[in-house]
Amino acid sequence: MRIYYAKPDAIIYFLNETEEGKQVNENIFGEKYEFIPINYPTTSIHIIKLYKQDVVSWGGKTFNASNRGSFHVFISLHHNIMFGFYGDDLITHEDENYTLENV
């Protein structure tokens, strides 16, 4: 299974959809010196990656990410919250120990 990690001080972009429409809120994610797992399979918030694109528009904001490793969009199935990261704020690791039987 491919696990995504946010680099230290990565910016997370929450892609909200409310009664007023779509909005983007940004925040610093993680710790200054640590890589934080995003979609680790044993977490209770069940995060999956939806897609990645070079250009994503949401709530009047456009993420031009063609030179930043695309824009990666995830969702928390537990909270139904979508969020994204620029690809250059992520690293990936293939963990062969996590298969569907383990999750």
N, C-alpha and C positions, 0 to 999 in steps of 0.2 A: 504494500500500500504506500502511496506517495503522501508523505506528511509535509505540510508547509509550515515554515517557521518565520516569524517576523524578526527582522534584524533589530538590534538595539535602537531605541528611539524612533521606530518606524511610525508613520502617520497612518491611522486607520480612518476611513471615510465611511460613515454610517449613511446608508441610502434609505432614508425614511419616506414613507408614504402615509400622509395623514389626511384628514378631511380638507385641509387647506391646499393639499397637493403634495408633490414630491419635493423633498428637501435634502440637502447634504449637510451633515455635521462632521467636523473633523476633530481628531484628538490624537495625542501621542499614545502609542500602544507599547506596553512592555516596559522593560527596565533599561537602564543606561548601559549595562554590561552583559545582558543576557539575551539569548535567542528564545522567543516564546512560541511554543507550538500552537498552531491555529486549529488544525483539524485532527488532533490526536484522538484515536478511535475510542478510548476509554472514558472520555469526558462525558458529563451528563447533559451537555447542551447540544450535542450532536450537530457538528458543523460539517457541511459538505461544500465543495467547490461547485459553483454553477457554471461559470464560463470565464474566459479571458478574451479580451479584444484590445486592439490598438487604440480605438476611440470609443469612449462610453459617455453618453449624455444622460444626466439625471438632475431634475429639479433646476434647470437653468445653468447647471455647471457641466462643462465638458472636460473630460479627462483625456488629454492627448498623450498617449503612452507608447507611441511607436518607437521612441528612442529610450524607453525606460522598462523594457521587458513586458510590455502590455499592461492592461489593468485587469486584475483578478478579482472576481466577485464571488463571495461566499454567502451562505445563509445558515443561520442557527435554526434547526428544525424545532428545537424546544421553545424558542421565543419568537420565531418567525421574523427575525431581524436580518436584513441584508446589509453587507458591508464589503468594502473593497480595499485593496492595496495596490500600489504600483509594484510591478515585478522586480524592480531593483531594490525594493525594501523586503524582499522575500528570499529565502533559500529553501530548497527541497531536499528531502532525504527519503530514499526508498527503504522501507523497513519490512523486510521479509517475514518478520515475526508476527505481523498483523495481517491475518487473512480473514475472510468472512466468517470462518468458524470461530475465531477469537473474539469477534465483536459482538 
